[in-house]
Amino acid sequence: MTNRAQRVRVTRLGARRELTLFIGLGLVVMLVVGVGGAFASRSVAQRQALDDAERITKRTGDLVKRPLSGFLARQPGSELELRRVIESRMSDGYLTEVTVWSSDGQVLFSNEVENIGTWPQPVPAEVGTAIRGGTTSAFEDDPPEADPIQDPSGTTTDGERGPNRYVEVYTPLMIQGQPPMAFEAYYDYQQVEELSDALLSQTLPIVLGPLLLLQAIQIPLALSLGRRLKRHEKDRSRLLERALSASDQERVRFAADLHDGPIQDLAGISYALGAMASSVASQHAALMVRVQDALQRSIHSLRTLMTDLYPPDLRAGSLVEALQSLAEQARTAGLDVRVSVAELPPLSEEGTSTLYRVVRETLTNVQQHAAASKVTITLAPAYVHGTSPGVRLVVADDGVGLDPGRIDRRAEGHLGLRLLTDRVESLGGEMVITSAPLQGTSVEVELPASPLDAS
């Protein structure tokens, strides 16, 4: 089973970007709430419209039963009474059309006189549902089914069209002595729109008002926190630079102490032994040679350590030479180190020293912990955060991998990569460590060509 690589990514947006993100997210939330409220209001209005239309249709059906019974029995005056009942229900403009269907699909009655007695095809499926005792309602974009009629010649014509959209309801109509019938009613959708707008105008202030008040309170607080964060970032950057400078100063002091102390003392002892070598008895000559060799090796090791400790001068733009020197030191420890450097954009002194420190710290970790055999160091131009020109440094090894949880080891007295990560962030860059057990470790750093404003 392949172990999945773990990534540790630390990206600092800066106070100004974070504040902009905070305010922007607040506005997005209000927009989402507003749009959601609009859709919710429309949905509630539509559901309420369907319920109201079903209730009104059933009530209208009850009102037309007596005159409709007389109409079907061809009683004198019953049609006039039936139309009077229907017209009174249509007077407010909400109800636009009424149709009574027989079980075999004939229009028994309609407020449109020309539709009475016709056989529209196809018969709406809802008619059968209503005949069987069910009530259905829906929104309809087409004209009422009874509008298209056929004249005696068989030509289909469209009846008078009302609104562009309707609320359509089918409900059962039961009259004593008559077979089951379906009562169809169409309602103007405009009132649904008006109800939706009314609900929206009532709910949005209730929902958005507290959010706007919250934003009005939060934005001044966020601005104040942003200013504090900006001051904190500047202080933090100064402390990081001071800590790294102190580290370099300590290295210089240790290197000077080595040169002026043990190395000088051992060199003096070596000269003294060399002067005494000719006077040593022949039986001790071989021992004297071994002592002199051991002493020279110790002097060489101390001088190498002194060179490693003393930080290089990177102000003259000698980053490539400094990296090659680090690689050469790692090669003497048995690592196969390959360095690839492309033509780079100009880097600040802080950026150059940070890249050098990252490579030095990473190579130290590889030699001490990774059990790796190969290391590649790649330095090339790149776009930081996708927009700013800068450089990308990648140091990858084939070792046993690194536990990302152990990067921050302050409790153990080790700052290492954690301190360098903070330094990279303070320069507006990004540091990513990718690792997995037995799959090696990759340390990737992106830095802008010039330091970004930490705000």
C-alpha positions in Angstrom: 0.0 0.0 0.0 1.4 3.4 -1.0 1.7 5.9 1.8 0.1 9.1 1.0 2.3 12.2 1.0 1.6 14.8 3.6 1.8 18.5 2.8 2.4 21.3 5.2 1.6 24.7 3.6 1.7 28.0 5.4 0.6 31.0 3.5 0.3 34.5 4.9 -2.1 36.8 3.1 -1.3 39.9 5.0 -3.6 42.1 7.1 -5.0 44.1 4.2 -5.8 41.0 2.1 -7.3 39.3 5.2 -9.4 42.3 6.0 -10.6 42.5 2.4 -11.4 38.8 2.4 -13.3 39.2 5.7 -15.5 42.1 4.4 -15.9 40.4 1.0 -17.1 37.2 2.7 -19.6 39.2 4.7 -21.0 40.8 1.6 -21.2 37.4 -0.2 -23.1 36.0 2.8 -25.6 38.8 2.6 -25.9 38.3 -1.1 -26.5 34.6 -0.7 -29.0 35.2 2.1 -30.8 37.8 -0.1 -31.0 35.5 -3.1 -32.0 32.6 -0.9 -34.7 34.7 0.6 -36.0 35.7 -2.8 -36.2 32.0 -3.9 -37.7 31.0 -0.6 -40.4 33.7 -0.9 -41.2 32.7 -4.4 -41.5 29.0 -3.3 -43.7 29.9 -0.4 -45.9 32.1 -2.6 -46.3 29.4 -5.2 -47.2 26.8 -2.6 -49.7 29.2 -1.0 -51.1 30.1 -4.4 -51.7 26.4 -5.2 -53.4 25.8 -1.9 -55.6 28.9 -2.3 -56.5 28.0 -5.8 -57.5 24.5 -4.7 -59.6 25.9 -1.9 -61.3 28.5 -4.1 -62.0 25.9 -6.8 -63.7 23.5 -4.4 -65.8 26.3 -3.0 -66.7 27.5 -6.5 -67.6 23.9 -7.5 -70.0 23.7 -4.5 -71.6 27.0 -5.6 -72.3 25.9 -9.2 -73.8 22.5 -8.3 -77.4 23.6 -8.2 -77.5 25.9 -11.3 -75.3 23.4 -13.2 -77.7 20.6 -12.4 -80.5 22.7 -13.9 -78.3 23.6 -16.9 -77.7 20.0 -17.6 -81.4 19.2 -17.2 -82.1 22.1 -19.6 -84.2 24.0 -17.1 -85.2 27.5 -18.3 -83.1 30.3 -16.7 -80.6 27.9 -15.2 -77.8 28.8 -17.7 -78.3 32.5 -16.9 -78.1 31.8 -13.1 -75.0 29.6 -13.7 -73.2 32.3 -15.6 -74.1 34.9 -13.0 -72.5 32.7 -10.3 -69.3 32.2 -12.4 -69.0 35.9 -13.3 -69.3 36.9 -9.7 -66.3 34.7 -8.9 -64.4 36.0 -11.9 -65.1 39.7 -11.1 -61.7 40.3 -9.3 -59.7 39.0 -12.2 -58.0 36.2 -10.4 -60.3 33.4 -11.8 -59.9 33.6 -15.6 -61.7 30.4 -16.9 -64.0 27.7 -15.8 -64.7 24.3 -17.5 -66.8 21.4 -16.6 -65.8 18.1 -18.1 -67.6 14.8 -18.5 -65.9 11.5 -17.9 -65.6 10.9 -21.6 -63.9 14.2 -22.3 -66.7 16.4 -23.4 -66.9 20.1 -22.3 -70.3 20.2 -20.5 -69.9 23.9 -19.6 -67.5 26.7 -20.0 -67.5 30.4 -19.5 -66.4 30.5 -23.1 -69.7 29.7 -24.9 -68.0 28.4 -28.0 -66.3 25.6 -26.0 -69.5 24.1 -24.7 -70.2 20.7 -26.3 -66.8 20.3 -27.8 -64.5 17.3 -27.5 -60.9 18.7 -27.1 -58.1 16.3 -27.9 -56.2 15.0 -26.2 -58.2 15.0 -22.9 -56.1 16.2 -20.1 -54.9 13.4 -17.8 -56.0 15.5 -14.8 -59.6 15.2 -15.9 -59.4 11.4 -15.3 -57.8 12.1 -11.9 -60.6 14.4 -10.9 -63.3 12.0 -12.1 -61.7 9.4 -9.8 -62.0 11.8 -6.9 -58.5 13.4 -6.8 -57.6 17.1 -6.8 -54.5 18.3 -8.7 -53.0 21.8 -9.2 -50.0 23.0 -11.1 -48.5 26.0 -12.9 -49.3 26.1 -16.6 -47.6 28.1 -19.3 -50.0 26.9 -22.1 -53.5 28.2 -22.6 -56.4 26.2 -21.1 -57.0 22.9 -22.7 -60.5 23.8 -23.8 -59.3 26.8 -25.7 -58.2 25.0 -28.9 -61.5 23.9 -30.5 -62.4 22.3 -33.7 -65.0 23.9 -36.1 -67.3 21.7 -38.1 -64.8 21.6 -40.9 -62.2 20.0 -38.6 -59.9 23.0 -38.4 -58.3 23.7 -35.0 -58.5 27.3 -33.8 -57.3 28.9 -30.6 -59.7 30.5 -28.3 -59.1 33.8 -26.6 -55.9 33.7 -24.6 -55.6 35.2 -21.2 -52.4 35.7 -19.1 -49.1 34.1 -20.2 -49.0 31.9 -17.2 -51.8 30.3 -15.1 -52.5 28.4 -12.0 -54.4 25.3 -13.1 -56.7 23.3 -10.8 -58.8 20.1 -11.4 -61.2 19.0 -8.7 -64.1 16.4 -8.5 -67.6 17.7 -9.1 -70.4 15.4 -7.8 -74.1 16.2 -8.5 -76.9 13.9 -7.4 -78.4 12.1 -10.4 -75.4 12.9 -12.6 -72.3 10.8 -13.4 -69.0 12.1 -11.9 -67.6 15.2 -13.5 -64.3 17.2 -13.4 -64.3 20.9 -12.5 -61.4 22.8 -14.0 -60.4 26.4 -13.1 -57.6 28.7 -14.3 -56.2 31.6 -12.3 -54.0 34.5 -13.2 -50.4 34.0 -12.1 -49.9 37.7 -11.7 -51.3 37.6 -8.2 -48.8 34.9 -7.3 -46.0 37.3 -8.4 -47.6 40.0 -6.3 -47.8 37.7 -3.3 -44.1 36.7 -3.8 -43.0 40.3 -3.9 -45.0 41.1 -0.8 -43.4 38.2 1.1 -40.0 39.2 -0.1 -40.4 42.8 1.0 -41.5 41.6 4.4 -38.8 39.0 5.0 -35.7 40.6 3.5 -35.5 43.5 6.0 -36.0 41.0 8.8 -33.1 38.8 7.5 -30.7 41.4 6.1 -31.2 44.0 8.8 -29.4 42.1 11.5 -26.6 41.1 9.1 -26.1 44.7 8.0 -26.0 45.8 11.7 -23.5 43.0 12.4 -21.3 44.1 9.5 -21.5 47.7 10.7 -20.2 46.6 14.1 -17.6 44.2 12.7 -16.0 46.3 10.1 -14.6 49.0 12.5 -13.4 46.1 14.8 -11.8 44.4 11.8 -10.1 47.6 10.8 -8.7 48.1 14.3 -7.5 44.4 14.4 -6.0 44.9 11.0 -3.9 47.8 12.1 -2.8 45.9 15.2 -2.0 42.9 13.0 0.1 45.1 10.7 2.1 46.4 13.7 2.5 42.8 15.0 3.7 41.6 11.6 6.4 44.4 11.4 7.5 43.5 15.0 7.5 39.9 14.1 9.6 40.5 11.0 12.1 42.5 13.0 12.4 39.7 15.6 12.8 37.0 13.0 15.6 39.0 11.3 17.2 39.6 14.7 17.0 35.9 15.5 18.6 34.9 12.2 21.2 37.6 12.5 22.0 36.4 16.0 22.4 32.9 14.7 24.9 34.2 12.1 26.7 36.2 14.7 27.0 33.2 16.9 28.4 31.2 14.0 31.0 33.9 13.4 31.9 34.0 17.1 32.3 30.2 17.2 34.4 30.2 14.0 36.6 32.9 15.5 37.0 31.0 18.8 37.9 27.9 16.9 40.5 29.7 14.8 42.1 31.7 17.6 41.9 28.9 20.2 42.0 25.1 19.5 43.2 25.4 15.9 46.1 27.7 16.8 47.0 25.5 19.8 46.9 22.3 17.7 48.9 24.0 15.0 51.5 25.0 17.5 51.7 21.4 18.9 52.1 20.1 15.3 55.0 22.4 14.7 56.6 21.4 18.0 56.2 17.7 17.2 57.7 18.3 13.8 60.8 19.9 15.4 61.1 17.0 17.9 60.6 14.2 15.3 64.3 14.0 14.4 65.4 13.5 18.0 62.9 10.8 18.8 64.3 7.3 19.3 64.0 5.0 16.3 61.7 2.6 18.1 59.2 5.5 18.6 59.4 7.0 15.2 56.4 5.2 13.8 54.3 6.3 16.8 55.4 9.9 16.2 54.3 9.7 12.6 50.9 8.4 13.6 50.5 11.2 16.2 51.4 13.8 13.7 48.9 12.4 11.1 46.1 12.3 13.7 46.9 15.9 14.7 46.8 17.1 11.1 43.5 15.3 10.6 42.1 17.0 13.7 43.3 20.4 12.5 41.8 19.8 9.1 38.4 18.8 10.6 38.3 21.9 12.8 39.1 24.1 9.9 36.3 22.5 7.9 34.0 23.0 10.8 35.1 26.6 11.0 34.4 27.1 7.3 30.9 25.5 7.7 30.1 27.7 10.6 31.2 31.0 9.0 28.3 32.4 6.9 29.2 33.3 3.4 29.0 36.9 2.1 25.9 36.9 -0.1 25.8 40.6 -0.7 27.8 40.3 -3.9 25.2 38.1 -5.5 27.2 34.9 -5.0 24.2 32.7 -4.1 25.0 30.1 -6.8 28.6 29.8 -5.5 27.3 29.5 -2.0 24.9 26.7 -2.9 27.6 24.9 -4.8 29.8 25.1 -1.7 27.0 23.6 0.5 26.5 20.9 -2.1 30.2 20.1 -2.1 30.3 19.8 1.7 27.3 17.4 1.5 29.1 15.3 -1.1 32.1 14.9 1.2 29.5 13.3 3.6 28.6 10.7 1.0 25.5 12.3 -0.6 25.0 12.6 -4.3 24.0 16.2 -4.6 22.9 17.8 -7.9 22.4 21.5 -8.3 20.4 23.1 -11.1 20.2 26.9 -11.3 18.5 28.8 -14.1 18.9 32.5 -14.8 17.1 34.3 -11.9 15.5 37.7 -11.5 17.2 40.1 -9.1 16.7 39.1 -5.4 16.9 41.2 -2.3 19.6 40.6 0.2 17.0 39.2 2.6 15.6 36.9 0.0 19.1 35.6 -1.0 20.1 34.9 2.5 16.8 33.2 3.2 17.2 30.8 0.3 20.7 30.0 1.4 19.6 29.3 4.9 16.8 27.0 3.7 19.2 25.0 1.6 21.7 24.8 4.5 19.1 23.8 7.1 17.6 21.2 4.7 20.9 19.6 3.8 21.7 19.4 7.5 18.5 17.6 8.2 19.0 15.3 5.3 22.5 14.3 6.6 21.4 13.8 10.2 17.9 12.3 9.8 16.9 11.3 6.2 19.2 8.4 5.5 19.1 9.6 1.9 21.6 8.9 -0.9 20.5 11.5 -3.5 19.6 15.2 -3.1 18.5 17.6 -5.9 18.6 21.4 -5.5 16.7 23.3 -8.2 16.5 27.1 -8.4 14.4 28.7 -11.2 12.3 31.7 -11.9 8.6 31.4 -11.0 5.4 33.4 -10.4 4.7 33.7 -6.7 0.9 33.3 -5.9 0.5 33.1 -9.7 1.1 36.8 -10.3 4.3 38.2 -8.8 7.6 37.3 -10.5 10.1 35.6 -8.2 12.0 32.4 -7.7 11.2 28.8 -6.7 13.6 26.7 -4.8 13.1 23.0 -4.5 15.3 20.7 -2.3 14.3 17.0 -2.7 15.8 13.9 -1.3 15.1 10.1 -1.5 15.3 9.4 2.2 12.9 7.9 4.8 10.6 10.9 4.9 9.8 13.6 7.5 7.0 13.7 10.0 5.4 17.2 9.3 4.3 17.3 12.9 7.9 17.6 14.0 8.8 20.6 12.0 7.9 22.9 14.9 10.2 21.6 17.7 10.5 24.6 20.0 9.9 22.4 23.0 13.1 20.5 22.2 15.1 23.7 21.6 15.1 23.4 17.8 13.7 26.1 15.6 15.1 25.0 12.2 12.6 24.9 9.4 9.9 26.5 11.5 11.9 29.7 11.9 12.8 29.7 8.2 9.1 29.2 7.3 8.2 32.3 9.3 11.0 34.2 7.6 9.7 33.1 4.1 6.2 34.3 5.0 7.5 37.6 6.3 9.0 38.2 2.9 5.7 37.5 1.2 6.6 34.0 0.1 5.4 30.5 0.7 7.1 27.4 2.0 5.7 23.9 1.4 7.0 20.6 2.8 5.8 17.4 1.1 6.8 14.1 2.7 5.7 10.5 3.2 7.3 7.5 4.9 10.0 5.9 2.7 9.2 8.4 -0.2 11.6 11.2 0.6 11.0 14.8 1.4 10.6 17.9 -0.8 11.0 21.4 0.6 9.7 24.0 -1.8 10.1 27.8 -1.3 8.7 30.5 -3.5 9.9 34.1 -2.9 9.0 37.3 -4.8 11.8 39.1 -6.6 11.5 41.9 -4.1 10.0 41.8 -0.6 6.2 42.3 -0.5 4.5 44.7 1.8 3.5 42.7 4.7 0.3 44.6 5.1 
